[in-house]
Amino acid sequence: MFILMRSLLVIFASASGYFIIDQIIGHKLAYVGLISGILIAAIAIVFEERVKRTPLRIVTGGALGLITGLIVANLLTYPLVINLSGNTYLELAAYLLTNCVIGYIGLSIGMKKGDEFEGIGFENLLKKEEGKPADQKNSCKGLIIDTSVIIDGRVAEVCETGFLDGKLIVPQFVLQELQYIADSSDAIKRARGKRGLDVLKQIQANKKMEVIISEKDFPGIKEVDSKLVALAKETDGKIFTNDANLNKVAELHGVHVLNINKLATAMKPVVLPGEVMHILVLKEGKEHGQGIGYLEDGTMVVIDNAREHLGKTVDVSITSVLQTTGGRMIFSKVKEELKRPVYQ
């Protein structure tokens, strides 16, 4: 499609140049217009490639400057053409020279001034959301995902549930770190990196989420965590992580954080002392006679006097619940032990 469009541009530009020169100068020099049209089309194609890599603020400033320059050039050319009427060559030369010089000056000044605007603020002026005040900031808000939560994998399941909506932003420097881990010589790191890439592919296939790869980088900052904080502050986004240290640093900078570990803790069922549960005793505990079991969500249950019930499912009565930084622990006793009479 792009090749066809560019071919049509070259044909149209060369034909236009040929007929314009043919009408102004004559048939003998019409080939000059043909060659000029081809050169103009080639310059336009090169300019198009450069525009793709240029920030929006610079492109907009350059376009405004070019338009202003061409308007001024034509206003200046009109009296010159009147004074040079009768000499076709001088008219054409005056028209082309004035438009090229003043148009280029306008383009240069527009691009330079456009670059002086802060990127986010300038682009927001062009992307005002409907129903918001004109001066209200409209930054690229979204969930900025870090490497640890990608490798964790639970984010893909959370996205599948539909609890998360909007944009999931994956910075390019996070992808590079993930690729570095996937290419590691250490087998465990390599497996984690590949798992992270598979998780990203799964999220991209989910139609409920819009995944955006952000090219924004901060060359002056080396640490990935610091780059994430800087990106979140610039875009007014939230960081989605399971890294406790990143969580603390981001909050110190006033950045909102969604911690998937806190979400998992909040979703665990409430257990009250005295409640009876069915627990499979999997292994021995640290203390004498203790047994260890787990709930379906992975919560550890410490069971007193359960060593003799290893490998069996027993009824236990909850005695207390302890919340730690590493998670939640439940202490209990075998229900049968509570029924035994106490002999003095």
C-alpha positions in Angstrom: 0.0 0.0 0.0 2.8 2.4 0.9 4.8 1.6 -2.2 1.7 2.2 -4.4 1.0 5.6 -2.7 4.6 6.7 -3.1 4.6 5.6 -6.7 1.4 7.7 -7.3 3.1 10.6 -5.6 6.1 10.5 -7.9 3.9 10.2 -11.0 1.6 13.0 -9.9 4.5 15.3 -8.9 6.4 14.7 -12.1 3.4 15.2 -14.3 2.4 18.3 -12.5 5.9 19.8 -12.9 5.9 18.9 -16.6 2.6 20.6 -17.4 3.3 23.7 -15.2 6.6 24.4 -16.9 5.1 23.6 -20.3 2.4 26.3 -19.7 4.7 28.9 -18.2 7.9 28.6 -20.3 7.1 26.3 -23.2 7.4 22.7 -24.5 11.2 22.9 -25.0 11.9 23.1 -21.3 9.1 21.0 -20.0 11.5 18.2 -19.1 12.9 20.6 -16.3 9.5 20.5 -14.7 9.4 16.7 -15.0 12.8 16.4 -13.2 11.8 18.9 -10.6 8.6 17.0 -9.8 10.5 13.8 -9.3 13.0 15.6 -7.0 10.2 17.2 -5.0 8.5 13.8 -4.6 11.8 12.2 -3.4 12.3 15.0 -0.9 8.7 14.5 0.3 9.3 10.8 0.9 12.5 11.4 2.8 10.7 14.1 4.9 7.9 11.6 5.6 10.4 9.1 7.1 12.0 11.8 9.3 8.6 13.0 10.5 7.8 9.5 11.7 10.7 9.7 14.2 10.1 13.3 15.2 8.0 14.2 18.3 4.6 15.6 17.6 5.4 19.1 19.1 8.3 19.6 16.6 6.2 18.4 13.6 3.3 20.7 14.6 5.6 23.7 15.2 7.4 23.1 11.8 4.1 22.8 10.0 2.8 26.0 11.4 6.1 27.8 10.7 6.1 26.5 7.1 2.5 27.6 6.4 3.3 31.1 7.9 6.4 31.3 5.8 4.7 30.4 2.5 1.9 33.0 3.2 4.5 35.7 3.8 6.5 34.6 0.7 3.5 34.8 -1.6 2.6 38.2 -0.2 6.1 39.4 -1.1 6.2 37.6 -4.4 3.0 39.3 -5.7 4.4 42.9 -6.1 7.6 41.5 -7.5 5.8 39.5 -10.2 3.8 42.7 -11.1 7.0 44.7 -11.6 8.6 41.8 -13.5 5.6 41.1 -15.7 6.6 40.3 -19.3 9.7 38.3 -18.3 8.5 34.8 -17.6 11.9 33.5 -16.4 12.3 36.3 -13.8 8.8 35.8 -12.6 9.3 32.0 -12.1 12.8 32.6 -10.4 11.4 35.2 -8.1 8.5 33.0 -7.1 10.5 29.9 -6.5 13.4 31.6 -4.7 11.1 33.7 -2.4 9.0 30.7 -1.4 11.9 28.4 -0.9 13.9 30.8 1.3 11.1 32.2 3.4 9.3 28.8 3.6 12.5 27.2 4.9 13.1 30.0 7.5 9.5 29.5 8.7 9.9 25.8 8.9 13.2 26.1 10.9 11.8 28.6 13.3 8.6 26.6 13.8 10.5 23.4 14.6 12.9 25.1 17.0 10.1 26.9 18.9 8.0 23.7 18.9 10.9 21.8 20.6 10.9 24.4 23.4 7.5 23.2 24.5 7.4 20.5 27.1 6.3 17.4 25.2 3.4 16.3 27.4 1.9 19.7 28.0 2.0 20.7 24.3 0.5 17.4 23.1 -2.2 17.7 25.7 -3.3 21.0 24.1 -4.0 19.0 20.9 -5.7 16.1 22.7 -8.3 17.6 24.9 -10.9 15.1 26.1 -14.5 15.8 25.5 -16.2 17.3 28.5 -13.0 18.5 30.2 -11.9 22.1 30.6 -9.5 23.5 28.0 -6.7 24.0 30.6 -7.1 20.7 32.3 -4.1 18.4 31.9 -4.8 15.3 29.8 -1.8 13.1 30.2 -1.3 9.6 29.0 -2.7 7.9 32.2 -2.4 4.2 32.5 -0.9 1.3 34.5 2.8 1.2 34.1 3.9 -2.4 34.5 7.3 -3.4 35.9 9.5 -6.5 35.2 8.8 -8.3 38.5 5.0 -8.3 38.1 5.3 -9.5 34.4 7.5 -12.5 35.5 5.1 -13.1 38.4 2.4 -14.0 35.9 -0.7 -13.3 37.9 -1.2 -10.0 36.1 -2.4 -12.0 33.0 -5.1 -13.8 35.1 -6.2 -10.4 36.7 -6.5 -9.0 33.2 -8.7 -11.9 32.2 -11.1 -11.3 35.0 -11.9 -7.8 33.7 -11.1 -6.1 37.0 -8.5 -4.0 35.2 -9.4 -1.8 32.3 -7.9 1.0 30.3 -4.3 1.0 29.2 -1.4 -1.2 30.3 1.9 0.6 29.5 5.0 -1.5 29.0 8.1 0.7 28.8 10.8 -0.2 26.3 13.4 -0.3 29.1 11.4 -2.9 30.9 11.2 -5.0 27.7 15.0 -4.7 27.4 15.5 -5.9 31.0 13.1 -8.8 30.4 15.0 -9.7 27.2 18.3 -9.5 29.1 17.0 -11.9 31.7 15.6 -14.3 29.0 19.1 -14.4 27.4 20.9 -15.0 30.7 23.3 -17.9 31.0 21.7 -18.9 34.3 19.0 -21.5 33.6 16.6 -20.2 36.3 16.8 -16.6 35.2 16.4 -17.6 31.6 13.3 -19.6 32.4 11.8 -16.6 34.3 12.6 -14.2 31.4 10.9 -16.5 28.9 7.9 -16.9 31.2 7.7 -13.1 31.4 7.7 -12.8 27.5 5.0 -15.4 27.3 2.9 -13.5 29.9 3.2 -10.3 27.9 2.1 -12.2 24.7 -0.9 -13.5 26.7 -1.9 -10.0 27.9 -1.6 -8.6 24.3 -4.0 -11.3 23.1 -6.6 -10.2 25.7 -9.1 -7.9 24.0 -10.1 -6.4 27.4 -6.8 -4.6 27.8 -5.0 -2.1 25.6 -1.3 -2.8 25.7 1.0 0.2 24.8 4.7 -0.1 24.3 6.2 3.2 25.5 9.4 4.4 23.8 9.9 7.0 26.4 13.3 6.6 28.1 15.4 8.6 30.6 19.1 8.2 29.5 20.3 10.2 32.6 18.8 7.5 34.9 20.4 4.1 35.1 18.1 2.1 37.5 15.0 0.7 35.9 13.0 1.3 39.1 13.9 5.0 39.0 12.9 5.2 35.4 9.5 3.7 36.2 9.0 6.4 38.9 10.1 9.2 36.5 7.8 7.9 33.7 4.8 7.6 36.2 5.4 11.2 37.4 5.6 12.5 33.8 2.5 10.7 32.5 0.5 10.9 35.7 0.2 7.1 35.6 0.2 4.4 38.2 2.9 1.7 38.7 1.7 -1.9 38.7 4.2 -4.1 40.7 4.8 -6.7 43.3 8.2 -5.3 44.3 7.9 -4.0 47.9 11.0 -1.7 47.6 9.7 -0.1 44.4 6.4 0.3 46.1 8.0 2.3 49.0 10.2 4.4 46.6 7.3 5.3 44.4 5.1 6.3 47.3 7.9 8.6 48.6 7.8 10.4 45.2 4.0 10.7 45.4 3.4 8.1 42.7 0.3 5.9 43.0 1.1 2.2 43.2 -1.0 -0.9 42.6 0.7 -3.9 44.4 -0.6 -7.2 43.2 0.6 -8.8 46.5 -1.6 -6.5 48.5 -4.5 -7.4 46.1 -3.9 -11.1 46.8 -3.8 -10.5 50.5 -7.1 -8.5 50.4 -8.8 -11.2 48.5 -8.0 -13.9 51.0 -11.1 -15.2 52.9 -11.6 -14.0 56.4 -10.8 -16.6 59.1 -12.1 -16.1 62.7 -10.9 -17.8 65.9 -13.1 -20.8 66.7 -13.9 -21.5 63.1 -13.6 -25.2 62.0 -11.7 -26.1 58.8 -10.7 -29.2 56.9 -6.9 -29.2 56.4 -4.5 -31.7 54.9 -1.5 -32.1 57.1 1.4 -32.1 54.7 4.5 -31.9 56.9 5.9 -31.5 60.4 6.2 -28.1 62.0 9.2 -26.5 63.8 7.8 -27.1 67.2 7.4 -30.6 68.8 4.2 -32.3 67.6 3.2 -29.5 65.2 1.8 -30.2 61.7 1.7 -27.8 58.7 -1.1 -27.5 56.2 -2.2 -24.9 53.6 -5.4 -23.3 52.4 -6.2 -23.2 48.7 -4.8 -19.6 48.4 -1.4 -20.7 49.9 -2.0 -19.5 53.5 0.0 -21.5 56.0 -1.9 -23.2 58.8 0.1 -24.3 61.8 -1.7 -27.2 63.6 -0.8 -28.2 67.2 -0.5 -31.9 68.0 -1.0 -32.9 64.4 2.2 -34.8 63.8 0.5 -38.2 64.1 -2.0 -37.1 61.4 0.6 -36.5 58.6 -0.9 -37.2 55.2 -4.4 -37.1 56.5 -7.2 -34.5 56.3 -8.4 -33.5 59.8 -10.8 -31.0 61.3 -9.0 -28.2 63.0 -10.3 -25.3 65.1 -8.7 -21.9 64.5 -7.1 -20.4 67.6 -5.5 -17.2 66.3 -4.5 -15.4 63.0 -1.2 -13.6 62.6 -0.7 -11.0 59.8 3.0 -10.6 58.9 4.9 -8.7 56.2 5.3 -12.0 54.4 1.7 -12.8 54.5 -0.8 -14.4 56.9 -0.3 -17.3 59.3 -3.2 -19.3 60.9 -2.7 -21.2 64.2 -5.0 -24.0 65.1 -5.6 -27.2 67.0 -6.9 -30.6 66.0 -10.6 -30.6 66.8 -10.3 -34.0 68.5 -7.7 -32.6 70.9 -10.2 -30.0 72.2 -12.8 -32.8 73.0 -10.4 -34.8 75.1 -11.0 -34.5 78.8 -8.3 -32.8 80.8 -7.1 -35.0 83.7 -5.5 -33.4 86.7 
